[in-house]
């Protein structure tokens, strides 16, 4: 009897070893192409071979070759590969065909559902990471989480939740009369109320904070160049956000508001339309990033009236757009840190990379524009170890175009292949 028990125990132990479930094989992919833009060195690498496992890049080689025996082969010969682009200023839940009073007819639920389409359009255009700056009701948080769960396709999102601003300011809803007592989610006046809003946004899932330091083009009743938040209020926002380890983006068109925001310690200034030499000097000294949306003026002045943009806003854009482009050129010459921010949502999602050719037209070299949309943006997000370059350890966010984008940056307006975290969303055909 004892012998039978021992024999049975030995058999069970052997069975557990012999028939134990083997771990699944790692999904290994190999990407080959004619060339690769190395945004770190500023060089074009011939015949790159990129090895991907578990959604991240495990090897990068130049001048090599690969076969199907090495892993799943993704053959992009005839194309140039680049890191997935990063747009640091989007509004995925906003629609380009609804501005002004038209927006009053759209519910938060409707905006969220349309955000699903906008997210896919953005990803398919070659933008694999975005910073979403402003959404009511934390619908940007919900969209981010749904993408992260793999339930829908979209770019990697870093979101601000509701934008913070003064009563009656650019980030308030000024379209309705007093009878309706309407106020936007992020309205806060005074340092302690501002601090409370920062804490609330973080509580409900914001990755960063956006404030409205000055008036804006598309808001009713605000002057673009006039400072709105006081220096003390901006200081409080930065103090609270940085204490919690997150960054602050400041919408700021006007000269004084830009200067105050930089002095307060914000991480990026959005638009920066009327920045002067003193502002550029301070931004360079403090390492503040400028995100200047110089393409959007073409949509506002060309298609804006049809989309519902108020005449008041069109008039403001006529005064703002040209000067913003001039100051963009000055910022490039001054050597200020710059990122690609498009304000997509004001104009159609998926057109994000039209911005790159305008960045080149107004002073950047093609490589500088690509770096603004990759490694510079990754640094602003504090995610340089994950995104922004085709490099070992980074997520396998890879896009491809036919031809050499360093010779013709507009090729990025027709991205022919998109991979995010090793998953191909837009195959090369």
ZICORUR-V732845 format. One record per residue. N is the residue number from 1. PHI is phi as a letter, one per 20 degrees, with the letter a starting at -180 (* if undefined). BURIAL is b if it has 9 or more other C-alpha atoms within 8 Angstrom, else e. D_CENTER is the distance of its C-alpha to the mean C-alpha in whole Angstrom. Layout:
[[N PHI BURIAL D_CENTER] [N PHI BURIAL D_CENTER]]
This chain:
[[1 * e 71] [2 f e 69] [3 f e 69] [4 f e 67] [5 f e 65] [6 f e 64] [7 f e 64] [8 f e 61] [9 f e 59] [10 f e 59] [11 f e 58] [12 f e 55] [13 f e 54] [14 f e 54] [15 f b 52] [16 f e 49] [17 e e 49] [18 f e 50] [19 d e 48] [20 f e 45] [21 f e 42] [22 f e 40] [23 f e 36] [24 f e 34] [25 f e 33] [26 f e 30] [27 f e 28] [28 d b 28] [29 c b 26] [30 c b 27] [31 d b 25] [32 c b 27] [33 b b 26] [34 f b 28] [35 b b 25] [36 c b 22] [37 e b 20] [38 e b 20] [39 f b 17] [40 f e 19] [41 e e 23] [42 m e 22] [43 d e 24] [44 d e 25] [45 d b 26] [46 e b 29] [47 l b 29] [48 f b 27] [49 c b 27] [50 d b 24] [51 d b 26] [52 c b 23] [53 b b 25] [54 l e 23] [55 n b 20] [56 c b 20] [57 e b 21] [58 d b 25] [59 b b 26] [60 c b 25] [61 c e 28] [62 d b 29] [63 m b 32] [64 d e 33] [65 b e 33] [66 b b 33] [67 c e 35] [68 f e 35] [69 f e 37] [70 e e 34] [71 q b 31] [72 f b 30] [73 e b 29] [74 d e 26] [75 e e 28] [76 d b 26] [77 f e 29] [78 n e 28] [79 c b 25] [80 d b 22] [81 e b 20] [82 b b 16] [83 f b 14] [84 g b 11] [85 f b 8] [86 c b 5] [87 d b 3] [88 e b 3] [89 b b 6] [90 c b 6] [91 c b 9] [92 f b 10] [93 e b 13] [94 e b 14] [95 c b 17] [96 f b 17] [97 e e 21] [98 c b 21] [99 c b 22] [100 l b 24] [101 f e 27] [102 g b 26] [103 f e 23] [104 f e 26] [105 e e 27] [106 d e 24] [107 e e 24] [108 f b 21] [109 f e 22] [110 f e 22] [111 f b 19] [112 f b 18] [113 f e 19] [114 f b 18] [115 g b 14] [116 f b 16] [117 f e 16] [118 f b 13] [119 f b 11] [120 f b 14] [121 g b 14] [122 f b 10] [123 f b 11] [124 f b 14] [125 e b 13] [126 o b 12] [127 e b 8] [128 e b 8] [129 b b 5] [130 c b 2] [131 d b 3] [132 e b 6] [133 d b 9] [134 o b 12] [135 b b 14] [136 f b 18] [137 m e 20] [138 l b 17] [139 f b 16] [140 f b 12] [141 f b 14] [142 f e 16] [143 f b 14] [144 g b 12] [145 f e 15] [146 f b 17] [147 f b 14] [148 f e 15] [149 f e 19] [150 m e 18] [151 e e 20] [152 b e 18] [153 e b 15] [154 a b 12] [155 f b 8] [156 f b 8] [157 d b 7] [158 d b 7] [159 c b 9] [160 d b 11] [161 m b 14] [162 f b 16] [163 f b 16] [164 e b 19] [165 a b 21] [166 f b 25] [167 g b 27] [168 m b 27] [169 e b 24] [170 f b 21] [171 e b 20] [172 d b 23] [173 e b 24] [174 d b 27] [175 e e 28] [176 d e 31] [177 f e 34] [178 g e 36] [179 g e 37] [180 e e 34] [181 l e 33] [182 e e 29] [183 b e 27] [184 f b 23] [185 g b 22] [186 e b 21] [187 f b 24] [188 b b 25] [189 c b 28] [190 n e 29] [191 g b 28] [192 f e 29] [193 f b 28] [194 f b 25] [195 g b 25] [196 f e 26] [197 f b 23] [198 g b 20] [199 f b 23] [200 f e 22] [201 g b 19] [202 f b 19] [203 g e 22] [204 e e 20] [205 o b 17] [206 f b 14] [207 e b 12] [208 b b 12] [209 c b 14] [210 d b 13] [211 c b 17] [212 d b 18] [213 e b 20] [214 c b 22] [215 f b 23] [216 b b 20] [217 f b 21] [218 e b 21] [219 e b 22] [220 e b 26] [221 n e 28] [222 d b 26] [223 e b 27] [224 g b 24] [225 e b 25] [226 e b 27] [227 f b 25] [228 d b 25] [229 f b 24] [230 f b 27] [231 g b 27] [232 f e 28] [233 f b 26] [234 f b 23] [235 g b 24] [236 f b 25] [237 g b 21] [238 f b 20] [239 f e 23] [240 f b 23] [241 f b 19] [242 f b 20] [243 f e 23] [244 e e 21] [245 m e 19] [246 c b 15] [247 e b 14] [248 c b 14] [249 d b 12] [250 d b 15] [251 f b 15] [252 b b 18] [253 e b 20] [254 f b 23] [255 g b 25] [256 f b 26] [257 f b 23] [258 f b 21] [259 f b 24] [260 f b 24] [261 f b 21] [262 f b 21] [263 f e 24] [264 f b 23] [265 o b 21] [266 f b 17] [267 e b 14] [268 b b 13] [269 d b 14] [270 e b 12] [271 n b 15] [272 l b 17] [273 f b 20] [274 d b 23] [275 f b 23] [276 d e 26] [277 f e 27] [278 f e 28] [279 f b 24] [280 f b 23] [281 f b 25] [282 f b 24] [283 f b 21] [284 f b 22] [285 f e 24] [286 e e 22] [287 m b 19] [288 f b 17] [289 e b 14] [290 d b 14] [291 c b 11] [292 d b 13] [293 e b 13] [294 e b 16] [295 e b 16] [296 f b 16] [297 g b 19] [298 f e 21] [299 f b 20] [300 g b 21] [301 e b 24] [302 e e 25] [303 c e 24] [304 f b 23] [305 f b 27] [306 f e 27] [307 e b 24] [308 o b 26] [309 f b 24] [310 f b 27] [311 g e 29] [312 g e 29] [313 f b 25] [314 f b 26] [315 f e 28] [316 f b 26] [317 f b 23] [318 f b 26] [319 e e 27] [320 e b 23] [321 g b 22] [322 f e 24] [323 f b 24] [324 f b 21] [325 f b 21] [326 f b 24] [327 f b 22] [328 f b 19] [329 g b 22] [330 f e 24] [331 f b 21] [332 f b 20] [333 f e 24] [334 f b 24] [335 m e 22] [336 f b 19] [337 f b 16] [338 c b 13] [339 c b 10] [340 e b 8] [341 c b 7] [342 d b 9] [343 m b 10] [344 g b 10] [345 o b 12] [346 f b 15] [347 d b 15] [348 f b 15] [349 f b 12] [350 o b 13] [351 e b 13] [352 g b 10] [353 e b 12] [354 f b 15] [355 g b 13] [356 g b 14] [357 f b 18] [358 f b 18] [359 f b 17] [360 f b 19] [361 g e 22] [362 d b 21] [363 p b 22] [364 e b 20] [365 f e 21] [366 g b 19] [367 f b 19] [368 f e 17] [369 f b 15] [370 f b 14] [371 f b 14] [372 f b 11] [373 e b 9] [374 c b 10] [375 f b 12] [376 f b 12] [377 f b 8] [378 f b 9] [379 f b 12] [380 f b 10] [381 f e 9] [382 l e 12] [383 c b 12] [384 f b 13] [385 e e 16] [386 d e 14] [387 c b 11] [388 o b 11] [389 b b 15] [390 e b 18] [391 b e 20] [392 g b 22] [393 n b 20] [394 f b 17] [395 g b 16] [396 e b 17] [397 e b 14] [398 c b 16] [399 c b 16] [400 b b 19] [401 c b 20] [402 e b 24] [403 n e 25] [404 d b 24] [405 f b 21] [406 f e 22] [407 e e 25] [408 b e 23] [409 f b 19] [410 f b 19] [411 g b 20] [412 f b 16] [413 e b 17] [414 b e 19] [415 f b 17] [416 d b 20] [417 b b 19] [418 c b 16] [419 c b 16] [420 c b 14] [421 l b 16] [422 n b 19] [423 d e 19] [424 e b 20] [425 e b 18] [426 c b 19] [427 f e 22] [428 f e 24] [429 c e 27]]
